[in-house]
Amino acid sequence: MVPVAEFTDFLERLARGSMSEKPTAVSEVFSQEMMTLMRLEGCITGAKDKECLNMIILRQKVADQEISIELFN
């Protein structure tokens, strides 16, 4: 289980890369939209104030090709 805020930050940094030290409009939208997808796919669990990304569910969906690993590239 990974807190949603931490995973959102991770995705933003992943999208930003090493070219900028601050979030960009593109990297912020990417991380927000990926988290929307995670919610729609049922990978987010917990109460609103303690939402977490369930990595077991995410891994299984990637393994079953329900979520393409290419989304993270």
C-alpha positions as CSV (number, residue, x, y, z in Angstrom):
1,M,0.0,0.0,0.0
2,V,1.4,3.4,-1.1
3,P,-0.3,6.6,0.0
4,V,-1.9,8.3,-2.9
5,A,-0.1,11.6,-2.3
6,E,3.3,9.8,-2.5
7,F,2.5,7.9,-5.6
8,T,1.1,11.0,-7.3
9,D,4.4,12.8,-6.5
10,F,6.4,9.8,-7.8
11,L,4.5,9.9,-11.1
12,E,5.0,13.6,-11.4
13,R,8.7,13.3,-10.9
14,L,8.8,10.4,-13.4
15,A,7.0,12.5,-16.0
16,R,9.2,15.5,-15.4
17,G,12.5,13.7,-15.7
18,S,15.8,15.4,-14.9
19,M,15.3,18.5,-17.1
20,S,13.5,20.5,-14.5
21,E,13.7,20.8,-10.7
22,K,10.1,22.0,-10.5
23,P,6.9,20.4,-11.7
24,T,5.8,21.3,-15.2
25,A,2.2,21.6,-16.4
26,V,2.6,18.4,-18.4
27,S,4.1,16.4,-15.5
28,E,1.3,17.6,-13.2
29,V,-1.4,16.7,-15.6
30,F,0.2,13.3,-16.3
31,S,0.3,12.4,-12.6
32,Q,-3.3,13.5,-12.0
33,E,-4.6,11.6,-15.0
34,M,-2.7,8.5,-14.0
35,M,-4.3,8.7,-10.6
36,T,-7.7,9.1,-12.2
37,L,-7.0,5.9,-14.2
38,M,-5.9,4.1,-11.0
39,R,-9.2,5.1,-9.3
40,L,-11.2,3.9,-12.3
41,E,-9.4,0.6,-12.4
42,G,-10.1,0.0,-8.7
43,C,-6.4,0.3,-7.6
44,I,-7.2,2.9,-4.9
45,T,-8.5,1.7,-1.6
46,G,-9.2,3.3,1.8
47,A,-11.1,6.2,3.2
48,K,-10.9,9.6,1.4
49,D,-8.4,11.0,3.9
50,K,-6.3,7.8,3.9
51,E,-6.4,6.6,0.3
52,C,-3.7,4.3,-0.8
53,L,-2.6,2.7,-4.1
54,N,-2.9,-1.0,-3.7
55,M,0.2,-2.3,-5.4
56,I,-1.0,-5.9,-5.4
57,I,-4.1,-4.9,-7.4
58,L,-2.0,-2.8,-9.8
59,R,0.6,-5.5,-10.3
60,Q,-2.1,-8.0,-11.1
61,K,-3.8,-5.7,-13.6
62,V,-0.5,-5.1,-15.3
63,A,0.2,-8.8,-15.3
64,D,-3.2,-9.6,-16.8
65,Q,-2.7,-6.8,-19.3
66,E,-5.8,-4.9,-18.1
67,I,-3.4,-1.9,-17.6
68,S,-0.6,-1.6,-20.2
69,I,2.8,-1.2,-18.7
70,E,3.4,1.2,-21.6
71,L,1.4,3.9,-19.7
72,F,4.3,4.3,-17.4
73,N,6.8,5.1,-20.2
